[in-house]
Amino acid sequence: MSKENLLANKYIKAFLDLAQQQGKADQLTEELNLIDGLYQDPRGRDVFINPFLATKQKVELIRKVLAKKISALTLALIELLINKRRGELIPAINQGYKQAWLKRQGIQKAKVTTATPLTDKQLAALNKNLSSLTGKKVILEQKADVALGAGARIEIGDWLLDGSIKARFAQLRKSILAEN
C-alpha cells in the first residue's frame, strides 16, 4: 500500500467514525463527491494544493465557496487537510470513504463485463450467486465489451473471475508458446 493510501486511510477511518456517530455517513458521501469534483478542476485543485497560496487564504476561499454546501464536519476535514498540506489526498479519501462506508454496511460492489448486456433475470441470478459467495449484499455494475467474444469477466473486491473467450484464447496461446 502506498504512503498516500496509508495516510488517506487514517483520515477515512476517523471521518467515517464521526460521520456514523452523527448519523451523516450517506450525506458525507455526497459532500466528498462535491469536494473531489472541485479538486478535479485545475483551478479548484490550486486552492487545495498550491504552495504559493497561504494556508489562511485557502481556508477562507474554501469557507466562502463551500460553507453553505457542506456540513461542518466535512468543512473541518478539508480545513485539516489544507492546514496539514495534504490536499492531494482528497481523491483517495473520497474513493476510500465510499468503499469503507459500503464495507461497514455489509455491501460489496462488483463489476461484470460481458460481450452483450445481461438480461434482468441473468443479473438477478448473478447477484444472488455473488451474494451467497461473499456473504454480503452485492451491488452489480454491468458493462458490455464485444472484445470479450463470449463469457463474462467479474471483478469483486480483490477477486477476478475471467471466464471470457478472450481470456481462454490468451491462456491457450500462452500454453502453445510455452510448449515450443
C-alpha positions as CSV (number, residue, x, y, z in Angstrom):
1,M,0.0,0.0,0.0
2,S,1.4,3.4,-0.9
3,K,2.2,6.1,1.6
4,E,-0.6,8.2,0.2
5,N,-3.2,5.5,0.8
6,L,-1.9,4.8,4.3
7,L,-2.3,8.5,5.2
8,A,-5.7,8.7,3.5
9,N,-6.9,5.6,5.4
10,K,-6.2,7.3,8.7
11,Y,-8.4,10.3,7.7
12,I,-11.1,8.0,6.3
13,K,-11.4,5.9,9.4
14,A,-11.7,8.9,11.7
15,F,-14.0,10.8,9.3
16,L,-16.3,7.8,8.9
17,D,-16.4,7.1,12.6
18,L,-17.5,10.7,13.3
19,A,-20.0,10.6,10.4
20,Q,-21.6,7.5,11.7
21,Q,-21.8,8.9,15.3
22,Q,-23.6,11.9,13.8
23,G,-25.8,9.8,11.5
24,K,-24.5,11.6,8.4
25,A,-22.4,8.9,6.6
26,D,-24.6,8.9,3.5
27,Q,-24.8,12.7,3.3
28,L,-21.0,13.0,3.6
29,T,-20.5,10.7,0.7
30,E,-22.2,13.3,-1.5
31,E,-20.2,16.1,0.1
32,L,-16.9,14.3,-0.6
33,N,-18.0,13.8,-4.2
34,L,-18.6,17.6,-4.4
35,I,-15.1,18.3,-2.9
36,D,-13.5,15.8,-5.2
37,G,-15.3,17.4,-8.2
38,L,-13.7,20.7,-7.2
39,Y,-10.3,19.1,-6.9
40,Q,-10.5,17.5,-10.4
41,D,-10.8,21.1,-11.8
42,P,-7.3,22.5,-12.2
43,R,-8.4,25.9,-10.7
44,G,-10.1,24.1,-7.8
45,R,-7.1,21.9,-7.2
46,D,-4.9,25.0,-6.9
47,V,-6.9,26.1,-3.9
48,F,-6.2,22.8,-2.2
49,I,-2.5,22.3,-3.0
50,N,-0.9,25.5,-4.4
51,P,2.2,26.1,-2.2
52,F,2.3,29.8,-3.1
53,L,-1.2,30.4,-1.7
54,A,-1.2,31.0,2.0
55,T,-3.0,28.4,4.1
56,K,-5.2,31.1,5.7
57,Q,-6.2,32.3,2.2
58,K,-7.0,28.7,1.1
59,V,-9.2,28.1,4.2
60,E,-11.0,31.4,3.6
61,L,-11.7,30.6,0.0
62,I,-13.0,27.1,0.9
63,R,-15.2,28.6,3.6
64,K,-16.6,31.2,1.2
65,V,-17.3,28.7,-1.6
66,L,-18.4,25.7,0.4
67,A,-19.7,26.7,3.8
68,K,-23.4,26.6,2.8
69,K,-23.0,23.5,0.6
70,I,-21.3,21.1,3.1
71,S,-21.6,20.2,6.7
72,A,-19.3,21.5,9.5
73,L,-17.7,18.0,9.7
74,T,-16.7,17.9,6.1
75,L,-15.5,21.6,6.2
76,A,-13.4,20.6,9.3
77,L,-11.8,17.7,7.3
78,I,-11.0,19.9,4.4
79,E,-9.5,22.6,6.6
80,L,-7.4,20.0,8.4
81,L,-6.2,18.7,5.1
82,I,-5.3,22.2,3.9
83,N,-3.6,23.0,7.2
84,K,-1.5,19.8,7.1
85,R,-0.7,20.4,3.4
86,R,-2.4,17.1,2.5
87,G,-4.9,18.4,-0.1
88,E,-3.6,15.9,-2.6
89,L,-5.3,13.2,-0.5
90,I,-8.8,14.3,-1.5
91,P,-9.3,11.9,-4.4
92,A,-8.0,8.9,-2.3
93,I,-10.1,9.9,0.7
94,N,-13.2,10.2,-1.5
95,Q,-12.8,6.8,-3.0
96,G,-11.7,5.2,0.2
97,Y,-14.6,6.7,2.2
98,K,-17.1,5.2,-0.3
99,Q,-15.5,1.8,-0.1
100,A,-15.3,1.9,3.7
101,W,-18.9,3.0,4.1
102,L,-20.1,0.2,1.9
103,K,-18.0,-2.3,3.7
104,R,-19.4,-1.2,7.1
105,Q,-22.9,-1.7,5.7
106,G,-22.0,-5.2,4.5
107,I,-22.2,-4.2,0.9
108,Q,-19.8,-5.3,-1.8
109,K,-19.5,-3.7,-5.3
110,A,-18.9,-6.0,-8.3
111,K,-18.3,-5.3,-11.9
112,V,-19.5,-7.7,-14.5
113,T,-18.3,-7.3,-18.1
114,T,-20.0,-9.4,-20.9
115,A,-19.9,-9.3,-24.7
116,T,-23.6,-8.4,-24.7
117,P,-25.7,-6.9,-21.9
118,L,-27.3,-9.4,-19.4
119,T,-31.0,-9.6,-19.0
120,D,-32.6,-8.6,-15.7
121,K,-33.2,-12.2,-14.9
122,Q,-29.5,-13.1,-15.6
123,L,-28.4,-10.1,-13.5
124,A,-30.6,-11.1,-10.6
125,A,-29.3,-14.7,-10.7
126,L,-25.7,-13.5,-10.8
127,N,-26.3,-11.1,-8.0
128,K,-27.8,-13.9,-5.9
129,N,-24.9,-16.2,-6.5
130,L,-22.3,-13.5,-5.8
131,S,-24.2,-12.5,-2.6
132,S,-24.1,-16.1,-1.3
133,L,-20.4,-16.4,-2.4
134,T,-19.4,-13.3,-0.5
135,G,-21.9,-13.4,2.3
136,K,-22.7,-9.7,1.6
137,K,-25.2,-7.7,-0.3
138,V,-23.8,-7.2,-3.8
139,I,-24.3,-4.1,-6.0
140,L,-23.6,-5.1,-9.6
141,E,-22.2,-2.7,-12.2
142,Q,-22.7,-4.1,-15.7
143,K,-20.6,-3.3,-18.7
144,A,-20.7,-4.6,-22.3
145,D,-17.4,-5.2,-24.2
146,V,-17.7,-7.1,-27.5
147,A,-13.9,-7.7,-27.4
148,L,-14.6,-10.4,-24.8
149,G,-16.2,-12.6,-27.5
150,A,-18.4,-14.5,-25.1
151,G,-18.5,-15.4,-21.4
152,A,-18.0,-13.0,-18.6
153,R,-15.4,-11.2,-16.5
154,I,-16.4,-10.5,-12.9
155,E,-14.4,-8.2,-10.6
156,I,-15.4,-8.3,-6.9
157,G,-13.1,-7.0,-4.3
158,D,-9.7,-8.5,-4.9
159,W,-11.1,-11.3,-6.9
160,L,-11.1,-11.6,-10.7
161,L,-13.1,-14.3,-12.3
162,D,-12.4,-14.3,-16.0
163,G,-14.4,-16.8,-18.0
164,S,-14.3,-14.9,-21.3
165,I,-13.4,-16.4,-24.6
166,K,-10.7,-13.7,-24.9
167,A,-9.0,-14.9,-21.6
168,R,-9.3,-18.5,-22.7
169,F,-7.6,-17.8,-26.0
170,A,-4.9,-15.9,-24.2
171,Q,-4.3,-19.0,-22.0
172,L,-4.3,-21.3,-25.0
173,R,-1.8,-19.1,-26.8
174,K,0.4,-18.9,-23.7
175,S,0.4,-22.7,-23.3
176,I,1.2,-23.3,-27.0
177,L,4.1,-20.8,-26.9
178,A,5.4,-22.4,-23.7
179,E,5.5,-25.9,-25.4
180,N,7.6,-24.6,-28.3
